[in-house]
């Protein structure tokens, strides 16, 4: 209850002496939107959209940010002035935003880079959202009690997340028990963030609580509540046991200990100057120091690695290695060194430049068609997507942050303990960017802590505060309000656009449950930039075509069925083509279009050339994918172009030596050429690969025909020798 009381007291704006109409509702909405954002971002999800966690988290964060921005603009027009902390960090953050904008302008797919399709944390829209959060937090929370309220909400929210995580790991979802529509939370694959992101988030929570306790920013009963809460988060960290979270925790606890030690030494030095004693007596290191205790725990778990396992089954998580990511980055920089390939286009870079040797790895072959939206780390991914300019902007951001940390905390004669409690968690989150992909919620809280750090330093007088009067001249008084109103209109339009996308996600979820195509059409109309809905719409039309083709025809319904068939065929091709156009750098969109053409080949024989053309484009975008070459080869074989078929099938087998389907058609090509020895060699490999398959008898008959000197499908087939 004391935590609740602390939050209530700190958030209270004390408008008791003002009437309803005298209150500055713009500032209230601005502030409370950010309070809600901090509390809801880690735990918010709802059951009525597809991807119930990620879609809802991004919607609630972006919506609350836009609402707070709208209110900030209204308050600015009302007051006629802007007050903000002055820091080089503002310039660094602005530089990151400008870099992402320039890279988007020169991107191979501006739609993808801007974020129309969603699905990636480093789109321009999301990055601008992070930067806006940083700015709003730094200018909104101007009092220490407000910043403490933000931290309290952060800790309470993490406690709720910890409870949900533990219940999920123990296969007991109380949400599913209470509310039937939360049934999906009972799945072992359900997670509120990815396991690695959850672990990093909880590590930062522990570091924040540790800093507040060590620097005596909280005391009494609340101190022990925070200690108990920290222990529960440590238990969650042990359940997940992710090496990077232990490294981050070790670095954070060591920073807390070091800063605390420096402060104690400076205090002793100051006491010595004020005393008659000639000797400086350093304060002793306590035998039991909470930061050292946490540091040792982190080091123990970091050393134990995977040997420590509590038997918890975590959702699968697949990330790229440093080596494979660097190979991709090298190739991208040769092509686009300055601006990179464009924000959120790493999946395309990976398809084009992934190491060919991975095709021979049996483990990787299971994930050959997986889209990797990020490399092994934020910095390496950014080097690929936003180029050297992006890397420079991130390095400048790191340098600016490090400069503030050293000058205001390490070298300052009287450093602020409270500001250190905010800068240290931000520093550890920044450290994680060197070894982990960008996660949406982790990025949000990095910029929240960055903004809180500036706000705290400004409140304590460590950095200057800029206060600008917007209406200093008649010209400004006339033009600036118009400009700010236009920004409010833009903010409102963006909120409307985001809301439409959210409603589209709701309709898509309804379609996934009852397969009513009307919902899918509504989703595609509300979010026309989303290729996913269009592909499912095309697939639904193909299913209807199969139903029509299987129906008996007579004179009465023949014409009607023909019209339906033509309409559905045109709709399927149109939807697949539109999906391709939305994201033309995605090889899977070209492949899907080719599959649509291929599905209609029995009805439109001339459409095979269009299928081959689409598969060829897919292979250009993903030259290591053997399936595209196999598809082209099989279609060329069906058309009687055996030389072209052979070249493509040989390429497929070169990329994937055990590709059974490609070996099968390659054997048929050799048979057509009269090379029985090669044909037999191919089919013997196919038979070995399919020794446990239902097709082994048919393959054995083909082999018997070939060995007898006949064609592969000679009838009646040669008797197979037992």
ABEGO torsion letter per residue (X at the ends): XAAAAAAAAAABAGAAABBAAABBAAAAAAAAAAAAAAAAAAABBBAABBGAAAAAAAAAAAAAAAAAAAAAAAAAAAAGBBBBBBBAAAAAAAAAAAAAAAAAAABABAAAAAGAAEGBAABAAAAAAAAAAAAAAAAABABAAAAAAAAAAAAAAAAAAAAAAAAAAAGBBAAAAABAAAAAAABAABBABBAAAAAAAAAAAAAAAAAAAAAGABBEAAAAAAAAAAAAAAAAAAAAGBAAAAAAAAAAAAAAAAAAAAAAAAAAAAAAAABABABBBBBBBBABBAAAAAAAAAAAAAAAEAABBAGBBBBBBBBBBAAAAAAAAAAAAAABAAAEAEBGAAAAAAAAABBAAAAABAAAAAAAABBBABBABAAAAAAAAAEAAAAAAAAAAAAAAAAAAAAAAAABABBBAAAAAAAAAAAAAAAAAAABBBBAAAAAAAAAAAAAAAAAAAAAGABBBBBBBAAABAAAAAAAAAAAAAAAAAAAAAAAAAAAAAAAAAAAAAAAAAGBAAAAAAAAAABAABAAAAAAAAAAAAAAAAAAAABBBBAAAAAAAAAAAAAAAAAAAAAAAAAAAABAABAAAAAAAAAAAAAAAAABAAAAAAAAAAAAAAAAABAABAAAAAAAAAAAAAAGBAAAAAAAAAAAAAABAABAAAAAAAAAAAAAAGBAAAAAAAAAAAAAAAAABAAAAAAAAAAAAAAAGBBAABOBBBBBBX
